[in-house]
């Protein structure tokens, strides 16, 4: 019975690792851009769009011509883009320095106009040709009809459901392991149970002189009359 209970708990832990991850997923929404950008030396070019939480961008580009086939790439919001244009310090995301190729996702942390900047200001001679493709993805629950407002990934302390499921499953597995260890330790401490001899065995007596079977607690043998 105890073994079946532990097995049942282990199964629940494994299910907890898998099931929550099916609560939602990133679904392809639309293609934002597919084309070629020519970035002159000492300049930069950018692509921009207004985006909210619940969306993420897949960015894939290759530098196909110009110098060492490299470019600087980063993502900024509207405030930091203005600071960059005015020559002030700014904060950027997904900073890639002197890269030839790049592919990755950027999840929009808040609603704003976002700028994807291809920077060639480090080059004073060559123009860089960049082949770019950008696809937009939307976070959706399986029960949410397509085209509706996206849900925000992660409903528990900002963590995605798959992470929550993994943590819950690991906690259950740890509890099971501790229970097994404690049970084993307690069983080892239990005193050994010794069996008492049965009456049928302990009551059998023989005469030490003639070997006759003695039926009870008599003091003299019924066969040879010797004291027993």
Secondary structure as UniProt FT lines:
FT   HELIX           2..19
FT   HELIX           20..23
FT   STRAND          24..39
FT   TURN            41..42
FT   STRAND          44..51
FT   TURN            53..54
FT   STRAND          55..65
FT   TURN            67..68
FT   STRAND          71..77
FT   HELIX           78..85
FT   TURN            86..87
FT   STRAND          93..99
FT   STRAND          101..107
FT   STRAND          112..119
FT   TURN            121..122
FT   STRAND          128..141
FT   TURN            142..143
FT   TURN            146..147
FT   TURN            157..158
FT   HELIX           161..189
FT   HELIX           199..202
FT   STRAND          205..206
FT   TURN            208..210
FT   STRAND          213..214
FT   TURN            222..224
//
